[in-house]
Amino acid sequence: MSNPFVSQTASITGPATDIMPVTPSDSTDLPRVAIALYVETGGTISLVTVVGQTRTVVLADYSILPVGTQRVRATGTTATGIHAMVLA
């Protein structure tokens, strides 16, 4: 099988190269900054952006939120099945 990513440079304008499950935490950043979040079951997400701002948004089921995220906060987050789209 050929790998179309092998000769490509990772870019925030391109597709994510991996997806990681997120456990919301008020004190721990994500292992890698997410270029977007994917939510399976909608609700509220409280997050810290890559510029350090805390934001709260409401998302529907199966939503993608294309914002650089360094932390998903436990306090204020009701959405579940959250995944971080990242560049490996």
MODELLER restraints for C-alpha pairs under 7 A, 6 or more apart:
rsr = mdl.restraints
at = mdl.atoms
rsr.add(forms.Gaussian(group=physical.xy_distance, feature=features.Distance(at['CA:10:A'], at['CA:87:A']), mean=6.41, stdev=0.5))
rsr.add(forms.Gaussian(group=physical.xy_distance, feature=features.Distance(at['CA:12:A'], at['CA:35:A']), mean=6.46, stdev=0.5))
rsr.add(forms.Gaussian(group=physical.xy_distance, feature=features.Distance(at['CA:16:A'], at['CA:85:A']), mean=5.53, stdev=0.5))
rsr.add(forms.Gaussian(group=physical.xy_distance, feature=features.Distance(at['CA:16:A'], at['CA:86:A']), mean=5.24, stdev=0.5))
rsr.add(forms.Gaussian(group=physical.xy_distance, feature=features.Distance(at['CA:16:A'], at['CA:87:A']), mean=5.31, stdev=0.5))
rsr.add(forms.Gaussian(group=physical.xy_distance, feature=features.Distance(at['CA:17:A'], at['CA:86:A']), mean=6.18, stdev=0.5))
rsr.add(forms.Gaussian(group=physical.xy_distance, feature=features.Distance(at['CA:17:A'], at['CA:87:A']), mean=5.01, stdev=0.5))
rsr.add(forms.Gaussian(group=physical.xy_distance, feature=features.Distance(at['CA:17:A'], at['CA:88:A']), mean=5.73, stdev=0.5))
rsr.add(forms.Gaussian(group=physical.xy_distance, feature=features.Distance(at['CA:18:A'], at['CA:85:A']), mean=6.04, stdev=0.5))
rsr.add(forms.Gaussian(group=physical.xy_distance, feature=features.Distance(at['CA:18:A'], at['CA:86:A']), mean=5.39, stdev=0.5))
rsr.add(forms.Gaussian(group=physical.xy_distance, feature=features.Distance(at['CA:18:A'], at['CA:87:A']), mean=6.19, stdev=0.5))
rsr.add(forms.Gaussian(group=physical.xy_distance, feature=features.Distance(at['CA:18:A'], at['CA:88:A']), mean=6.18, stdev=0.5))
rsr.add(forms.Gaussian(group=physical.xy_distance, feature=features.Distance(at['CA:19:A'], at['CA:83:A']), mean=6.23, stdev=0.5))
rsr.add(forms.Gaussian(group=physical.xy_distance, feature=features.Distance(at['CA:19:A'], at['CA:84:A']), mean=5.49, stdev=0.5))
rsr.add(forms.Gaussian(group=physical.xy_distance, feature=features.Distance(at['CA:19:A'], at['CA:85:A']), mean=4.55, stdev=0.5))
rsr.add(forms.Gaussian(group=physical.xy_distance, feature=features.Distance(at['CA:19:A'], at['CA:86:A']), mean=5.93, stdev=0.5))
rsr.add(forms.Gaussian(group=physical.xy_distance, feature=features.Distance(at['CA:20:A'], at['CA:83:A']), mean=5.30, stdev=0.5))
rsr.add(forms.Gaussian(group=physical.xy_distance, feature=features.Distance(at['CA:20:A'], at['CA:84:A']), mean=5.12, stdev=0.5))
rsr.add(forms.Gaussian(group=physical.xy_distance, feature=features.Distance(at['CA:20:A'], at['CA:85:A']), mean=6.64, stdev=0.5))
rsr.add(forms.Gaussian(group=physical.xy_distance, feature=features.Distance(at['CA:21:A'], at['CA:82:A']), mean=6.12, stdev=0.5))
rsr.add(forms.Gaussian(group=physical.xy_distance, feature=features.Distance(at['CA:21:A'], at['CA:83:A']), mean=4.35, stdev=0.5))
rsr.add(forms.Gaussian(group=physical.xy_distance, feature=features.Distance(at['CA:21:A'], at['CA:84:A']), mean=6.28, stdev=0.5))
rsr.add(forms.Gaussian(group=physical.xy_distance, feature=features.Distance(at['CA:22:A'], at['CA:82:A']), mean=5.44, stdev=0.5))
rsr.add(forms.Gaussian(group=physical.xy_distance, feature=features.Distance(at['CA:22:A'], at['CA:83:A']), mean=5.21, stdev=0.5))
rsr.add(forms.Gaussian(group=physical.xy_distance, feature=features.Distance(at['CA:22:A'], at['CA:84:A']), mean=6.30, stdev=0.5))
rsr.add(forms.Gaussian(group=physical.xy_distance, feature=features.Distance(at['CA:24:A'], at['CA:72:A']), mean=4.95, stdev=0.5))
rsr.add(forms.Gaussian(group=physical.xy_distance, feature=features.Distance(at['CA:24:A'], at['CA:73:A']), mean=5.03, stdev=0.5))
rsr.add(forms.Gaussian(group=physical.xy_distance, feature=features.Distance(at['CA:24:A'], at['CA:74:A']), mean=4.51, stdev=0.5))
rsr.add(forms.Gaussian(group=physical.xy_distance, feature=features.Distance(at['CA:25:A'], at['CA:72:A']), mean=6.25, stdev=0.5))
rsr.add(forms.Gaussian(group=physical.xy_distance, feature=features.Distance(at['CA:25:A'], at['CA:73:A']), mean=4.81, stdev=0.5))
rsr.add(forms.Gaussian(group=physical.xy_distance, feature=features.Distance(at['CA:25:A'], at['CA:74:A']), mean=4.66, stdev=0.5))
rsr.add(forms.Gaussian(group=physical.xy_distance, feature=features.Distance(at['CA:26:A'], at['CA:73:A']), mean=4.70, stdev=0.5))
rsr.add(forms.Gaussian(group=physical.xy_distance, feature=features.Distance(at['CA:26:A'], at['CA:74:A']), mean=5.45, stdev=0.5))
rsr.add(forms.Gaussian(group=physical.xy_distance, feature=features.Distance(at['CA:26:A'], at['CA:75:A']), mean=6.59, stdev=0.5))
rsr.add(forms.Gaussian(group=physical.xy_distance, feature=features.Distance(at['CA:28:A'], at['CA:71:A']), mean=6.91, stdev=0.5))
rsr.add(forms.Gaussian(group=physical.xy_distance, feature=features.Distance(at['CA:29:A'], at['CA:70:A']), mean=5.59, stdev=0.5))
rsr.add(forms.Gaussian(group=physical.xy_distance, feature=features.Distance(at['CA:29:A'], at['CA:71:A']), mean=4.57, stdev=0.5))
rsr.add(forms.Gaussian(group=physical.xy_distance, feature=features.Distance(at['CA:30:A'], at['CA:70:A']), mean=5.65, stdev=0.5))
rsr.add(forms.Gaussian(group=physical.xy_distance, feature=features.Distance(at['CA:30:A'], at['CA:71:A']), mean=5.39, stdev=0.5))
rsr.add(forms.Gaussian(group=physical.xy_distance, feature=features.Distance(at['CA:32:A'], at['CA:86:A']), mean=6.80, stdev=0.5))
rsr.add(forms.Gaussian(group=physical.xy_distance, feature=features.Distance(at['CA:33:A'], at['CA:68:A']), mean=6.74, stdev=0.5))
rsr.add(forms.Gaussian(group=physical.xy_distance, feature=features.Distance(at['CA:33:A'], at['CA:69:A']), mean=5.74, stdev=0.5))
rsr.add(forms.Gaussian(group=physical.xy_distance, feature=features.Distance(at['CA:33:A'], at['CA:70:A']), mean=4.87, stdev=0.5))
rsr.add(forms.Gaussian(group=physical.xy_distance, feature=features.Distance(at['CA:33:A'], at['CA:86:A']), mean=6.65, stdev=0.5))
rsr.add(forms.Gaussian(group=physical.xy_distance, feature=features.Distance(at['CA:34:A'], at['CA:68:A']), mean=5.49, stdev=0.5))
rsr.add(forms.Gaussian(group=physical.xy_distance, feature=features.Distance(at['CA:34:A'], at['CA:69:A']), mean=5.09, stdev=0.5))
rsr.add(forms.Gaussian(group=physical.xy_distance, feature=features.Distance(at['CA:34:A'], at['CA:70:A']), mean=6.51, stdev=0.5))
rsr.add(forms.Gaussian(group=physical.xy_distance, feature=features.Distance(at['CA:34:A'], at['CA:84:A']), mean=5.22, stdev=0.5))
rsr.add(forms.Gaussian(group=physical.xy_distance, feature=features.Distance(at['CA:34:A'], at['CA:85:A']), mean=5.30, stdev=0.5))
rsr.add(forms.Gaussian(group=physical.xy_distance, feature=features.Distance(at['CA:34:A'], at['CA:86:A']), mean=4.79, stdev=0.5))
rsr.add(forms.Gaussian(group=physical.xy_distance, feature=features.Distance(at['CA:35:A'], at['CA:66:A']), mean=6.42, stdev=0.5))
rsr.add(forms.Gaussian(group=physical.xy_distance, feature=features.Distance(at['CA:35:A'], at['CA:67:A']), mean=5.91, stdev=0.5))
rsr.add(forms.Gaussian(group=physical.xy_distance, feature=features.Distance(at['CA:35:A'], at['CA:68:A']), mean=4.57, stdev=0.5))
rsr.add(forms.Gaussian(group=physical.xy_distance, feature=features.Distance(at['CA:35:A'], at['CA:69:A']), mean=6.64, stdev=0.5))
rsr.add(forms.Gaussian(group=physical.xy_distance, feature=features.Distance(at['CA:35:A'], at['CA:85:A']), mean=5.78, stdev=0.5))
rsr.add(forms.Gaussian(group=physical.xy_distance, feature=features.Distance(at['CA:35:A'], at['CA:86:A']), mean=5.67, stdev=0.5))
rsr.add(forms.Gaussian(group=physical.xy_distance, feature=features.Distance(at['CA:36:A'], at['CA:64:A']), mean=6.75, stdev=0.5))
rsr.add(forms.Gaussian(group=physical.xy_distance, feature=features.Distance(at['CA:36:A'], at['CA:65:A']), mean=5.45, stdev=0.5))
rsr.add(forms.Gaussian(group=physical.xy_distance, feature=features.Distance(at['CA:36:A'], at['CA:66:A']), mean=4.20, stdev=0.5))
rsr.add(forms.Gaussian(group=physical.xy_distance, feature=features.Distance(at['CA:36:A'], at['CA:67:A']), mean=5.12, stdev=0.5))
rsr.add(forms.Gaussian(group=physical.xy_distance, feature=features.Distance(at['CA:36:A'], at['CA:68:A']), mean=5.98, stdev=0.5))
rsr.add(forms.Gaussian(group=physical.xy_distance, feature=features.Distance(at['CA:36:A'], at['CA:84:A']), mean=6.20, stdev=0.5))
rsr.add(forms.Gaussian(group=physical.xy_distance, feature=features.Distance(at['CA:36:A'], at['CA:85:A']), mean=5.19, stdev=0.5))
rsr.add(forms.Gaussian(group=physical.xy_distance, feature=features.Distance(at['CA:37:A'], at['CA:64:A']), mean=5.62, stdev=0.5))
rsr.add(forms.Gaussian(group=physical.xy_distance, feature=features.Distance(at['CA:37:A'], at['CA:65:A']), mean=5.10, stdev=0.5))
rsr.add(forms.Gaussian(group=physical.xy_distance, feature=features.Distance(at['CA:37:A'], at['CA:66:A']), mean=6.50, stdev=0.5))
rsr.add(forms.Gaussian(group=physical.xy_distance, feature=features.Distance(at['CA:37:A'], at['CA:82:A']), mean=6.78, stdev=0.5))
rsr.add(forms.Gaussian(group=physical.xy_distance, feature=features.Distance(at['CA:37:A'], at['CA:83:A']), mean=5.68, stdev=0.5))
rsr.add(forms.Gaussian(group=physical.xy_distance, feature=features.Distance(at['CA:37:A'], at['CA:84:A']), mean=4.77, stdev=0.5))
rsr.add(forms.Gaussian(group=physical.xy_distance, feature=features.Distance(at['CA:37:A'], at['CA:85:A']), mean=5.81, stdev=0.5))
rsr.add(forms.Gaussian(group=physical.xy_distance, feature=features.Distance(at['CA:38:A'], at['CA:62:A']), mean=6.86, stdev=0.5))
rsr.add(forms.Gaussian(group=physical.xy_distance, feature=features.Distance(at['CA:38:A'], at['CA:63:A']), mean=5.73, stdev=0.5))
rsr.add(forms.Gaussian(group=physical.xy_distance, feature=features.Distance(at['CA:38:A'], at['CA:64:A']), mean=4.51, stdev=0.5))
rsr.add(forms.Gaussian(group=physical.xy_distance, feature=features.Distance(at['CA:38:A'], at['CA:65:A']), mean=6.44, stdev=0.5))
rsr.add(forms.Gaussian(group=physical.xy_distance, feature=features.Distance(at['CA:38:A'], at['CA:82:A']), mean=5.67, stdev=0.5))
rsr.add(forms.Gaussian(group=physical.xy_distance, feature=features.Distance(at['CA:38:A'], at['CA:83:A']), mean=5.09, stdev=0.5))
rsr.add(forms.Gaussian(group=physical.xy_distance, feature=features.Distance(at['CA:38:A'], at['CA:84:A']), mean=6.47, stdev=0.5))
rsr.add(forms.Gaussian(group=physical.xy_distance, feature=features.Distance(at['CA:39:A'], at['CA:61:A']), mean=6.45, stdev=0.5))
rsr.add(forms.Gaussian(group=physical.xy_distance, feature=features.Distance(at['CA:39:A'], at['CA:62:A']), mean=5.30, stdev=0.5))
rsr.add(forms.Gaussian(group=physical.xy_distance, feature=features.Distance(at['CA:39:A'], at['CA:63:A']), mean=5.24, stdev=0.5))
rsr.add(forms.Gaussian(group=physical.xy_distance, feature=features.Distance(at['CA:39:A'], at['CA:64:A']), mean=6.44, stdev=0.5))
rsr.add(forms.Gaussian(group=physical.xy_distance, feature=features.Distance(at['CA:39:A'], at['CA:79:A']), mean=6.93, stdev=0.5))
rsr.add(forms.Gaussian(group=physical.xy_distance, feature=features.Distance(at['CA:39:A'], at['CA:80:A']), mean=6.56, stdev=0.5))
rsr.add(forms.Gaussian(group=physical.xy_distance, feature=features.Distance(at['CA:39:A'], at['CA:81:A']), mean=5.59, stdev=0.5))
rsr.add(forms.Gaussian(group=physical.xy_distance, feature=features.Distance(at['CA:39:A'], at['CA:82:A']), mean=4.55, stdev=0.5))
rsr.add(forms.Gaussian(group=physical.xy_distance, feature=features.Distance(at['CA:39:A'], at['CA:83:A']), mean=6.47, stdev=0.5))
rsr.add(forms.Gaussian(group=physical.xy_distance, feature=features.Distance(at['CA:40:A'], at['CA:61:A']), mean=5.37, stdev=0.5))
rsr.add(forms.Gaussian(group=physical.xy_distance, feature=features.Distance(at['CA:40:A'], at['CA:62:A']), mean=4.53, stdev=0.5))
rsr.add(forms.Gaussian(group=physical.xy_distance, feature=features.Distance(at['CA:40:A'], at['CA:63:A']), mean=6.94, stdev=0.5))
rsr.add(forms.Gaussian(group=physical.xy_distance, feature=features.Distance(at['CA:40:A'], at['CA:80:A']), mean=6.35, stdev=0.5))
rsr.add(forms.Gaussian(group=physical.xy_distance, feature=features.Distance(at['CA:40:A'], at['CA:81:A']), mean=4.80, stdev=0.5))
rsr.add(forms.Gaussian(group=physical.xy_distance, feature=features.Distance(at['CA:40:A'], at['CA:82:A']), mean=6.38, stdev=0.5))
rsr.add(forms.Gaussian(group=physical.xy_distance, feature=features.Distance(at['CA:41:A'], at['CA:61:A']), mean=4.54, stdev=0.5))
rsr.add(forms.Gaussian(group=physical.xy_distance, feature=features.Distance(at['CA:41:A'], at['CA:62:A']), mean=6.44, stdev=0.5))
rsr.add(forms.Gaussian(group=physical.xy_distance, feature=features.Distance(at['CA:41:A'], at['CA:79:A']), mean=5.67, stdev=0.5))
rsr.add(forms.Gaussian(group=physical.xy_distance, feature=features.Distance(at['CA:41:A'], at['CA:80:A']), mean=5.16, stdev=0.5))
rsr.add(forms.Gaussian(group=physical.xy_distance, feature=features.Distance(at['CA:41:A'], at['CA:81:A']), mean=6.03, stdev=0.5))
rsr.add(forms.Gaussian(group=physical.xy_distance, feature=features.Distance(at['CA:42:A'], at['CA:59:A']), mean=5.10, stdev=0.5))
rsr.add(forms.Gaussian(group=physical.xy_distance, feature=features.Distance(at['CA:42:A'], at['CA:60:A']), mean=4.25, stdev=0.5))
rsr.add(forms.Gaussian(group=physical.xy_distance, feature=features.Distance(at['CA:42:A'], at['CA:61:A']), mean=4.11, stdev=0.5))
rsr.add(forms.Gaussian(group=physical.xy_distance, feature=features.Distance(at['CA:42:A'], at['CA:79:A']), mean=4.90, stdev=0.5))
rsr.add(forms.Gaussian(group=physical.xy_distance, feature=features.Distance(at['CA:42:A'], at['CA:80:A']), mean=6.83, stdev=0.5))
rsr.add(forms.Gaussian(group=physical.xy_distance, feature=features.Distance(at['CA:43:A'], at['CA:58:A']), mean=5.44, stdev=0.5))
rsr.add(forms.Gaussian(group=physical.xy_distance, feature=features.Distance(at['CA:43:A'], at['CA:59:A']), mean=5.44, stdev=0.5))
rsr.add(forms.Gaussian(group=physical.xy_distance, feature=features.Distance(at['CA:43:A'], at['CA:60:A']), mean=6.48, stdev=0.5))
rsr.add(forms.Gaussian(group=physical.xy_distance, feature=features.Distance(at['CA:43:A'], at['CA:78:A']), mean=5.21, stdev=0.5))
rsr.add(forms.Gaussian(group=physical.xy_distance, feature=features.Distance(at['CA:43:A'], at['CA:79:A']), mean=4.06, stdev=0.5))
rsr.add(forms.Gaussian(group=physical.xy_distance, feature=features.Distance(at['CA:44:A'], at['CA:56:A']), mean=6.81, stdev=0.5))
rsr.add(forms.Gaussian(group=physical.xy_distance, feature=features.Distance(at['CA:44:A'], at['CA:57:A']), mean=5.63, stdev=0.5))
rsr.add(forms.Gaussian(group=physical.xy_distance, feature=features.Distance(at['CA:44:A'], at['CA:58:A']), mean=4.30, stdev=0.5))
rsr.add(forms.Gaussian(group=physical.xy_distance, feature=features.Distance(at['CA:44:A'], at['CA:59:A']), mean=6.29, stdev=0.5))
rsr.add(forms.Gaussian(group=physical.xy_distance, feature=features.Distance(at['CA:44:A'], at['CA:76:A']), mean=6.76, stdev=0.5))
rsr.add(forms.Gaussian(group=physical.xy_distance, feature=features.Distance(at['CA:44:A'], at['CA:77:A']), mean=5.14, stdev=0.5))
rsr.add(forms.Gaussian(group=physical.xy_distance, feature=features.Distance(at['CA:44:A'], at['CA:78:A']), mean=5.08, stdev=0.5))
rsr.add(forms.Gaussian(group=physical.xy_distance, feature=features.Distance(at['CA:44:A'], at['CA:79:A']), mean=5.40, stdev=0.5))
rsr.add(forms.Gaussian(group=physical.xy_distance, feature=features.Distance(at['CA:45:A'], at['CA:56:A']), mean=5.58, stdev=0.5))
rsr.add(forms.Gaussian(group=physical.xy_distance, feature=features.Distance(at['CA:45:A'], at['CA:57:A']), mean=5.46, stdev=0.5))
rsr.add(forms.Gaussian(group=physical.xy_distance, feature=features.Distance(at['CA:45:A'], at['CA:58:A']), mean=6.28, stdev=0.5))
rsr.add(forms.Gaussian(group=physical.xy_distance, feature=features.Distance(at['CA:45:A'], at['CA:76:A']), mean=6.56, stdev=0.5))
rsr.add(forms.Gaussian(group=physical.xy_distance, feature=features.Distance(at['CA:45:A'], at['CA:77:A']), mean=4.38, stdev=0.5))
rsr.add(forms.Gaussian(group=physical.xy_distance, feature=features.Distance(at['CA:45:A'], at['CA:78:A']), mean=6.45, stdev=0.5))
rsr.add(forms.Gaussian(group=physical.xy_distance, feature=features.Distance(at['CA:45:A'], at['CA:79:A']), mean=6.10, stdev=0.5))
rsr.add(forms.Gaussian(group=physical.xy_distance, feature=features.Distance(at['CA:46:A'], at['CA:54:A']), mean=6.96, stdev=0.5))
rsr.add(forms.Gaussian(group=physical.xy_distance, feature=features.Distance(at['CA:46:A'], at['CA:55:A']), mean=5.72, stdev=0.5))
rsr.add(forms.Gaussian(group=physical.xy_distance, feature=features.Distance(at['CA:46:A'], at['CA:56:A']), mean=4.33, stdev=0.5))
rsr.add(forms.Gaussian(group=physical.xy_distance, feature=features.Distance(at['CA:46:A'], at['CA:57:A']), mean=6.64, stdev=0.5))
rsr.add(forms.Gaussian(group=physical.xy_distance, feature=features.Distance(at['CA:46:A'], at['CA:72:A']), mean=6.03, stdev=0.5))
rsr.add(forms.Gaussian(group=physical.xy_distance, feature=features.Distance(at['CA:46:A'], at['CA:73:A']), mean=5.30, stdev=0.5))
rsr.add(forms.Gaussian(group=physical.xy_distance, feature=features.Distance(at['CA:46:A'], at['CA:76:A']), mean=5.51, stdev=0.5))
rsr.add(forms.Gaussian(group=physical.xy_distance, feature=features.Distance(at['CA:46:A'], at['CA:77:A']), mean=5.30, stdev=0.5))
rsr.add(forms.Gaussian(group=physical.xy_distance, feature=features.Distance(at['CA:47:A'], at['CA:54:A']), mean=5.57, stdev=0.5))
rsr.add(forms.Gaussian(group=physical.xy_distance, feature=features.Distance(at['CA:47:A'], at['CA:55:A']), mean=5.43, stdev=0.5))
rsr.add(forms.Gaussian(group=physical.xy_distance, feature=features.Distance(at['CA:47:A'], at['CA:56:A']), mean=6.35, stdev=0.5))
rsr.add(forms.Gaussian(group=physical.xy_distance, feature=features.Distance(at['CA:47:A'], at['CA:69:A']), mean=6.77, stdev=0.5))
rsr.add(forms.Gaussian(group=physical.xy_distance, feature=features.Distance(at['CA:47:A'], at['CA:71:A']), mean=5.61, stdev=0.5))
rsr.add(forms.Gaussian(group=physical.xy_distance, feature=features.Distance(at['CA:47:A'], at['CA:72:A']), mean=4.35, stdev=0.5))
rsr.add(forms.Gaussian(group=physical.xy_distance, feature=features.Distance(at['CA:47:A'], at['CA:73:A']), mean=5.41, stdev=0.5))
rsr.add(forms.Gaussian(group=physical.xy_distance, feature=features.Distance(at['CA:48:A'], at['CA:54:A']), mean=4.41, stdev=0.5))
rsr.add(forms.Gaussian(group=physical.xy_distance, feature=features.Distance(at['CA:48:A'], at['CA:55:A']), mean=6.29, stdev=0.5))
rsr.add(forms.Gaussian(group=physical.xy_distance, feature=features.Distance(at['CA:48:A'], at['CA:69:A']), mean=5.90, stdev=0.5))
rsr.add(forms.Gaussian(group=physical.xy_distance, feature=features.Distance(at['CA:48:A'], at['CA:70:A']), mean=5.80, stdev=0.5))
rsr.add(forms.Gaussian(group=physical.xy_distance, feature=features.Distance(at['CA:48:A'], at['CA:71:A']), mean=5.07, stdev=0.5))
rsr.add(forms.Gaussian(group=physical.xy_distance, feature=features.Distance(at['CA:48:A'], at['CA:72:A']), mean=6.40, stdev=0.5))
rsr.add(forms.Gaussian(group=physical.xy_distance, feature=features.Distance(at['CA:49:A'], at['CA:68:A']), mean=5.71, stdev=0.5))
rsr.add(forms.Gaussian(group=physical.xy_distance, feature=features.Distance(at['CA:49:A'], at['CA:69:A']), mean=4.43, stdev=0.5))
rsr.add(forms.Gaussian(group=physical.xy_distance, feature=features.Distance(at['CA:49:A'], at['CA:70:A']), mean=5.75, stdev=0.5))
rsr.add(forms.Gaussian(group=physical.xy_distance, feature=features.Distance(at['CA:50:A'], at['CA:68:A']), mean=5.40, stdev=0.5))
rsr.add(forms.Gaussian(group=physical.xy_distance, feature=features.Distance(at['CA:50:A'], at['CA:69:A']), mean=5.31, stdev=0.5))
rsr.add(forms.Gaussian(group=physical.xy_distance, feature=features.Distance(at['CA:50:A'], at['CA:70:A']), mean=5.50, stdev=0.5))
